[in-house]
Amino acid sequence: MGSVGYDLVVVSNRLPVDVTVDPDGNVSWDRSPGGLVTALEPVMVEADGAWVGWGGAPDLELEPFDTDGMRLVPVALSAEDVADYYEGFSNDSLWPLYHDVIEPPTFHRQWWEVYRKVNQRFAEAAAAQVAPGGTVWVHDYQLQLVPRMVRELRPDVRIGFFNHIPFPPLELFAQLPWRTAVVEGLLGADLIGFQRAGDAQNFVRVVRRLTDLTTRGQMITVPADAEHPERHVRAMPFPISIDSKKFDELARTPEVQARAKEIRAELGDPEVVLLGVDRLDYTKGIRHRIKAFGELLEDGRLSVPETVLVQVASPSRENVGAYQQLREHVELLVGRINGDLGELGRPAVHYLHHSYPMEEMAALYLAADVMLVTALRDGMNLVAKEYVAARSDDRGALVLSEFTGAADELTSAVLVNPHDIAGLKNAIVYAANIDPREARKRMRRLRRRVLENDVAAWSRSFLSALAAVPAPLGSGAPPTTEDSSIHA
């Protein structure tokens, strides 16, 4: 850190570590395994960076600390903040709205007020850490008001925002009662990144309809006012990826390859292993996938024990009612299929409601003949890229929903509309019986794309585009608590 702040400040809902508090009140931290951490850690170390985020435990006040060459700045959230800002507005209002209203969003004014106040807290923490002329990079839908708030406090810094989930079309976004405030919050950034070109186009169209600002292509002009000069905001696609080299190397290790053989043996050495790996979320199309598989067994196009489906569904947002209901529906569906179509000791569906370490996931990918990614709407879907990166043997087949961001890049997959159950069934049968030469040809093309466009390339491309923004005018020192008032 320089004498007046950090050159790069990343702001996300969560810190890149998980907090653990033991019964005696002792606090310890464990590194998070997420791809964002992998992408940004070397950049943060090189750029002398700080990371602002919540530690993951409510009502925990902690001072900033250093780890792995980064400064971590915890933002405290109360249990009420978590309920209203995170579980409420972020995941019961914004998440369903931004995912094509697969489940109806819920709007509460109390949730919005807490969302606004928590965003202000994050913005103040970021503004206090960034050096004059530095860069603030804000991440995801939980913090859409932060760019404008930071700009009000620190007009001297460059501000980027990346939206990791889809951005909805105007006709859906317009339902949000606080739509204008969200748009204005995002327009505080100099560069707004999205997963797909269509998401960026949706945002520009929203700006045209809900504001009087001038747009030209991907450029939005924010006119000067009494306190700020004219600015040009860019809305552009930057499809995120994974640490593909790491997954490729992991899948080549003797331990992972031996474990993959063990998994197939534990499944009874079936001819075909189908695999689904998802957070248990209604956007992932898990019910559609299991329904299609069950119908294929009933039709006699697939059979048990020759074919099995392994569904890993890691727990997600278990305090939100829609997720509790989804779990019940999925488990009832799995139970019915196994009861009707399974055999003694040979279930048709192996359903696993927990998470696994990366080594076990790599082994599962290697053990699977067909990977089923049937999301109804997904910003990217990194599981599809993990499967491809793990297949150094050039075998396996990827069935991929066209409603994922990954479908724009992984065009050699077997692309499907998961709402079309008949079409999904045909795609599963095709992938299960694909000619080995065709499978290798497809997988080689997929691997070339994933290995060349990894998560490090993604972060470099975004930060390079942000660095090309003209240096902001004015100067500002990190604010004190007394002068940190922000109005969204």
C-alpha positions in Angstrom: 0.0 0.0 0.0 1.2 3.5 -0.7 0.8 6.2 1.9 -2.7 7.1 0.6 -4.3 3.9 -0.6 -4.3 0.9 -3.0 -4.0 1.1 -6.8 -6.6 -1.6 -7.3 -9.6 -2.2 -5.1 -11.9 -5.1 -5.9 -15.4 -5.0 -4.3 -17.6 -8.1 -4.2 -20.3 -9.5 -1.9 -17.9 -12.0 -0.4 -14.2 -11.8 0.5 -12.0 -14.4 -1.2 -11.8 -16.3 2.2 -14.4 -18.1 4.3 -14.6 -17.2 8.0 -14.9 -19.8 10.7 -15.7 -18.9 14.3 -15.1 -21.7 16.9 -17.2 -22.1 20.1 -14.6 -20.0 22.0 -15.0 -17.1 19.6 -11.7 -17.6 17.8 -11.8 -16.5 14.2 -9.9 -18.3 11.4 -10.0 -17.9 7.6 -9.8 -20.4 4.8 -9.1 -19.6 1.2 -12.2 -19.7 -1.1 -11.9 -22.0 -4.1 -13.8 -19.8 -6.5 -12.7 -18.9 -10.0 -12.8 -15.1 -9.3 -10.2 -15.5 -6.6 -8.0 -17.5 -8.9 -8.3 -14.9 -11.6 -7.7 -11.8 -9.5 -5.1 -12.9 -6.9 -2.1 -12.5 -9.2 -3.4 -9.2 -10.5 -4.1 -8.0 -7.0 -0.6 -8.9 -5.8 1.1 -7.2 -8.8 -1.1 -4.1 -8.6 -0.9 -3.7 -4.8 -4.5 -4.4 -4.3 -7.2 -4.5 -1.6 -10.4 -6.7 -1.6 -13.6 -5.4 0.0 -16.3 -7.9 0.9 -18.3 -9.6 3.6 -16.7 -12.4 5.5 -19.7 -14.7 5.3 -20.7 -14.7 9.0 -23.3 -12.3 10.4 -22.6 -9.8 13.2 -18.9 -10.1 12.9 -16.8 -7.0 13.2 -13.2 -7.4 11.9 -10.4 -5.1 11.2 -8.7 -5.2 7.7 -5.9 -7.8 7.5 -3.3 -9.1 5.0 -3.2 -12.6 3.4 -1.5 -14.0 0.3 -0.2 -10.6 -0.7 -3.6 -8.9 -0.6 -5.3 -6.5 1.8 -8.7 -7.9 2.8 -11.2 -5.3 4.1 -14.2 -7.0 5.8 -17.7 -5.3 5.6 -19.8 -6.2 8.6 -23.4 -7.4 7.9 -25.9 -8.0 10.7 -28.3 -11.0 10.6 -31.0 -8.5 9.5 -28.8 -7.2 6.7 -28.2 -10.8 5.5 -32.0 -11.5 5.6 -33.0 -8.3 3.7 -30.1 -7.3 1.5 -28.8 -10.8 0.6 -31.5 -13.4 0.9 -34.3 -10.8 0.3 -33.5 -8.2 -2.3 -30.5 -9.8 -4.0 -31.8 -13.4 -4.2 -35.6 -13.1 -4.0 -36.0 -9.9 -6.0 -33.1 -9.5 -8.4 -32.0 -13.1 -9.0 -35.4 -14.3 -10.3 -36.0 -11.0 -12.2 -32.6 -11.3 -14.0 -33.2 -15.0 -14.8 -36.3 -14.5 -17.0 -38.8 -14.7 -14.1 -38.5 -18.5 -14.0 -39.8 -18.0 -10.4 -41.8 -14.8 -9.7 -39.7 -12.1 -8.0 -40.8 -10.6 -4.7 -40.5 -6.8 -4.1 -40.4 -5.3 -0.6 -39.6 -1.7 0.2 -37.8 -2.7 3.4 -35.5 -5.0 1.4 -34.7 -2.2 -1.0 -33.8 0.2 1.8 -31.5 -2.3 3.4 -29.9 -3.1 -0.1 -29.3 0.6 -0.6 -27.7 1.1 2.9 -25.5 -2.0 2.5 -24.3 -0.9 -0.9 -23.4 2.5 0.7 -21.4 0.6 3.3 -19.4 -1.3 0.6 -18.9 2.0 -1.4 -17.5 3.8 1.6 -15.1 1.0 2.4 -13.9 1.0 -1.2 -13.5 4.7 -1.4 -11.5 4.7 1.8 -9.0 2.2 0.4 -8.4 3.3 -3.2 -5.4 5.5 -4.0 -5.8 8.8 -5.9 -6.2 7.9 -9.6 -6.6 4.2 -8.7 -9.1 1.7 -10.0 -12.2 0.2 -8.3 -13.7 -3.0 -9.8 -17.1 -3.8 -8.5 -18.7 -7.3 -9.0 -22.2 -8.6 -9.4 -25.8 -7.9 -8.9 -25.6 -7.5 -5.1 -23.7 -4.3 -5.5 -25.3 -2.4 -8.4 -25.5 0.9 -6.6 -21.9 0.9 -5.6 -20.4 2.5 -8.8 -22.3 5.7 -8.5 -21.8 5.9 -4.8 -18.0 5.5 -5.2 -18.0 8.1 -7.9 -19.7 10.6 -5.6 -17.0 10.0 -3.0 -14.0 9.6 -5.3 -14.4 11.3 -8.7 -10.7 10.8 -9.3 -10.7 7.0 -9.8 -11.6 4.7 -12.6 -14.6 2.5 -11.8 -15.5 -0.9 -13.5 -18.5 -3.1 -12.9 -18.9 -6.7 -14.0 -22.3 -8.5 -13.9 -21.8 -12.2 -13.5 -25.4 -13.1 -14.1 -27.7 -12.3 -17.1 -29.1 -8.8 -17.6 -32.8 -9.0 -18.5 -34.6 -7.5 -21.4 -36.4 -4.2 -20.8 -39.8 -5.9 -20.6 -38.7 -7.8 -17.5 -36.3 -5.2 -16.0 -39.1 -2.6 -16.1 -41.0 -4.6 -13.4 -38.4 -3.5 -10.8 -39.9 -0.6 -8.8 -36.4 0.9 -8.3 -35.3 0.4 -11.9 -34.1 4.0 -12.4 -32.0 4.0 -9.2 -30.3 0.7 -10.3 -29.5 2.0 -13.8 -28.1 5.2 -12.3 -26.0 3.2 -9.9 -24.5 1.1 -12.7 -23.8 4.2 -14.8 -21.5 5.4 -12.1 -19.0 3.0 -13.7 -16.7 3.8 -16.7 -17.0 0.3 -18.0 -19.8 -2.2 -17.4 -19.0 -5.8 -18.3 -21.5 -8.5 -19.1 -21.2 -12.2 -19.9 -22.9 -12.0 -23.4 -23.3 -9.4 -26.1 -27.1 -9.8 -25.7 -26.9 -8.8 -22.0 -24.9 -5.6 -22.9 -27.5 -4.8 -25.6 -30.3 -5.3 -23.1 -28.7 -2.8 -20.7 -28.2 -0.2 -23.4 -31.8 -0.6 -24.5 -32.9 -0.1 -20.8 -30.8 3.1 -20.6 -32.5 4.4 -23.8 -36.0 3.7 -22.5 -35.6 4.7 -18.9 -33.3 7.8 -19.2 -32.8 10.7 -21.6 -29.1 9.8 -22.1 -27.6 9.5 -25.6 -26.5 6.1 -26.7 -24.4 5.1 -29.7 -23.7 1.4 -30.1 -22.1 0.2 -26.8 -21.4 3.8 -25.7 -23.6 5.8 -23.3 -22.9 9.5 -22.8 -23.4 10.9 -19.3 -23.5 14.7 -19.6 -21.6 17.1 -17.3 -23.2 18.5 -14.2 -22.1 21.0 -11.6 -19.7 18.5 -10.0 -18.7 16.1 -12.8 -17.5 16.4 -16.3 -19.1 14.6 -19.3 -18.3 10.9 -19.3 -18.7 8.1 -21.8 -19.7 4.7 -20.3 -19.1 1.5 -22.3 -21.3 -1.6 -21.9 -19.4 -4.6 -23.4 -19.3 -8.4 -23.2 -16.4 -10.1 -21.3 -17.3 -13.8 -21.1 -15.8 -15.2 -17.9 -13.9 -18.5 -17.8 -12.1 -20.9 -15.4 -8.5 -21.8 -14.5 -8.6 -24.3 -17.4 -4.9 -25.2 -17.2 -5.3 -26.1 -13.5 -8.3 -28.4 -14.2 -6.5 -29.9 -17.2 -3.4 -30.7 -15.1 -5.5 -32.1 -12.2 -7.4 -34.5 -14.5 -4.1 -35.9 -15.8 -2.9 -36.9 -12.3 -2.8 -40.7 -11.6 -4.8 -40.2 -8.4 -7.7 -38.5 -10.2 -7.7 -41.0 -13.1 -7.7 -43.9 -10.6 -10.6 -42.3 -8.7 -12.6 -41.9 -12.0 -12.3 -45.7 -12.5 -13.4 -46.3 -8.9 -16.4 -44.1 -9.5 -17.5 -46.2 -12.5 -17.0 -49.4 -10.6 -19.0 -48.0 -7.7 -21.8 -47.3 -10.1 -21.8 -50.9 -11.3 -19.6 -50.3 -14.5 -22.5 -49.1 -16.6 -22.1 -48.6 -20.3 -23.1 -44.9 -20.1 -22.7 -42.5 -17.2 -24.7 -39.2 -17.5 -23.7 -36.4 -15.2 -25.3 -33.2 -13.9 -23.5 -30.9 -11.6 -25.3 -27.8 -10.3 -26.1 -25.6 -7.4 -29.6 -26.6 -6.4 -31.2 -23.6 -8.2 -34.4 -23.3 -10.2 -32.5 -21.7 -13.0 -30.4 -24.8 -13.7 -33.1 -27.0 -15.4 -32.5 -29.9 -13.0 -36.1 -31.0 -13.1 -36.2 -30.9 -16.9 -33.1 -33.0 -17.1 -34.3 -35.7 -14.7 -37.8 -35.7 -16.3 -36.2 -36.3 -19.7 -34.1 -39.1 -18.4 -37.0 -40.8 -16.7 -39.1 -40.6 -19.9 -36.2 -42.2 -21.9 -36.2 -45.1 -19.5 -40.0 -45.4 -19.7 -39.7 -45.3 -23.5 -37.1 -48.0 -23.6 -34.6 -45.8 -25.4 -32.2 -46.0 -22.4 -32.2 -48.7 -19.8 -30.9 -49.5 -16.3 -28.3 -50.7 -15.3 -26.7 -50.0 -18.7 -27.2 -46.2 -18.2 -27.2 -44.2 -15.0 -27.6 -40.5 -14.2 -25.4 -39.0 -11.4 -26.9 -35.7 -10.2 -24.7 -33.6 -7.9 -26.9 -30.7 -6.5 -24.9 -28.7 -4.0 -27.0 -26.9 -1.3 -27.9 -23.3 -2.1 -29.9 -20.5 -0.4 -31.7 -22.9 1.9 -33.4 -20.1 3.8 -35.3 -18.9 0.6 -38.7 -20.6 0.1 -38.4 -21.2 -3.6 -35.2 -23.2 -3.0 -36.8 -25.3 -0.3 -39.7 -26.1 -2.6 -37.3 -27.0 -5.5 -35.4 -29.5 -3.3 -38.6 -31.2 -2.4 -39.7 -31.4 -6.0 -36.3 -32.8 -7.2 -36.1 -35.4 -4.5 -39.7 -36.6 -5.1 -38.9 -36.9 -8.8 -35.7 -38.8 -8.2 -37.6 -41.1 -5.7 -40.3 -41.8 -8.2 -37.9 -42.7 -11.0 -35.8 -44.9 -8.8 -38.9 -46.6 -7.4 -40.5 -47.2 -10.8 -37.5 -47.9 -13.0 -34.5 -48.7 -10.8 -33.3 -52.2 -9.8 -32.3 -53.7 -6.5 -28.9 -52.1 -5.7 -28.9 -50.3 -9.0 -30.8 -47.0 -8.8 -31.4 -45.2 -12.1 -30.5 -41.8 -10.6 -27.7 -41.3 -8.0 -28.7 -38.0 -6.3 -26.0 -36.3 -4.2 -27.1 -33.2 -2.2 -23.7 -31.9 -1.1 -20.5 -30.3 -2.5 -17.3 -32.0 -3.4 -13.7 -30.8 -3.5 -12.1 -30.0 -6.9 -10.2 -33.4 -7.1 -13.5 -35.4 -6.7 -15.2 -33.2 -9.3 -12.4 -33.8 -11.8 -12.7 -37.5 -11.2 -16.5 -37.3 -11.8 -16.0 -35.4 -15.0 -13.6 -38.0 -16.2 -16.0 -40.8 -15.2 -18.9 -39.3 -17.1 -19.6 -40.1 -20.8 -22.1 -37.3 -21.1 -22.2 -34.0 -19.3 -25.7 -32.5 -19.1 -25.9 -28.7 -18.7 -29.6 -27.9 -19.1 -29.9 -24.5 -17.5 -33.0 -22.5 -18.3 -31.0 -19.3 -17.9 -27.4 -18.9 -16.9 -24.9 -16.0 -17.1 -22.1 -18.3 -18.2 -22.1 -21.8 -16.5 -18.5 -22.7 -15.6 -19.3 -26.4 -15.0 -19.5 -26.9 -18.8 -16.0 -25.4 -19.1 -14.7 -27.5 -16.2 -15.9 -30.7 -17.9 -14.2 -29.7 -21.1 -11.0 -28.8 -19.4 -10.9 -32.1 -17.5 -11.3 -34.2 -20.7 -7.6 -34.4 -21.8 -8.5 -37.8 -23.3 -10.6 -36.0 -25.9 -13.5 -38.2 -25.0 -17.0 -37.5 -23.6 -19.9 -35.4 -24.9 -21.3 -32.1 -23.6 -25.1 -31.5 -23.9 -25.4 -27.7 -23.4 -28.4 -25.4 -23.0 -28.5 -22.6 -25.6 -29.6 -20.3 -22.7 -26.2 -20.3 -21.1 -23.5 -17.8 -21.8 -21.2 -20.8 -22.5 -23.3 -21.7 -25.5 -21.9 -18.6 -27.3 -18.4 -20.0 -27.1 -18.8 -23.8 -26.9 -20.6 -24.2 -30.2 -19.2 -27.7 -30.8 -21.3 -29.0 -27.9 -24.7 -30.7 -28.5 -26.8 -27.5 -28.1 -30.4 -27.9 -26.8 -33.5 -26.0 -25.7 -34.2 -27.5 -22.3 -37.8 -26.4 -22.4 -38.3 -28.8 -25.4 -38.3 -32.2 -23.5 -38.6 -34.2 -26.7 -35.6 -32.4 -28.2 -33.7 -32.8 -24.9 -34.4 -36.5 -24.9 -33.1 -36.8 -28.5 -29.9 -34.9 -27.6 -29.2 -37.2 -24.6 -29.7 -40.3 -26.7 -27.4 -38.8 -29.5 -24.7 -37.9 -27.0 -24.9 -41.3 -25.3 -24.4 -43.1 -28.6 -22.2 -40.6 -30.3 -19.6 -42.0 -32.7 -16.2 -41.9 -31.0 -14.5 -40.0 -33.9 -17.3 -37.4 -33.8 -16.9 -37.1 -30.1 -13.2 -36.5 -30.3 -13.6 -33.9 -33.1 -16.1 -32.0 -31.0 -14.1 -32.2 -27.8 -10.9 -31.0 -29.4 -12.6 -27.9 -30.6 -14.2 -27.3 -27.2 -10.8 -27.8 -25.4 -9.0 -25.4 -27.7 -11.5 -22.7 -26.9 -11.5 -23.3 -23.1 -7.8 -23.6 -22.8 -7.0 -20.5 -24.8 -9.7 -18.3 -23.1 -9.0 -18.9 -19.4 -10.0 -16.8 -16.5 -6.7 -14.9 -16.4 -7.3 -13.8 -20.0 -10.7 -12.6 -18.9 -9.5 -10.4 -16.1 -6.7 -9.0 -18.3 -9.1 -8.1 -21.0 -11.5 -6.3 -18.6 -8.8 -4.4 -16.8 -7.1 -3.4 -20.0 -10.3 -2.0 -21.4 -10.9 -0.1 -18.1 -7.3 1.2 -18.2 -8.0 2.6 -21.7 -10.6 5.0 -20.2 -9.3 8.5 -20.1 -7.9 9.4 -16.7 -10.6 11.0 -14.5 -10.4 14.7 -13.7 -10.2 16.0 -10.2 -8.6 14.5 -7.1 -9.8 13.1 -3.9 -8.4 11.7 -0.7 -10.0 8.7 1.1 -13.0 10.0 2.9 -13.4 10.1 6.6 -16.5 8.7 8.3 -17.8 12.3 8.8 -17.7 13.1 5.0 -18.9 9.8 3.7 -22.5 10.7 3.0 -23.8 9.2 -0.3 -27.1 9.6 -2.0 -28.1 6.8 -4.4 
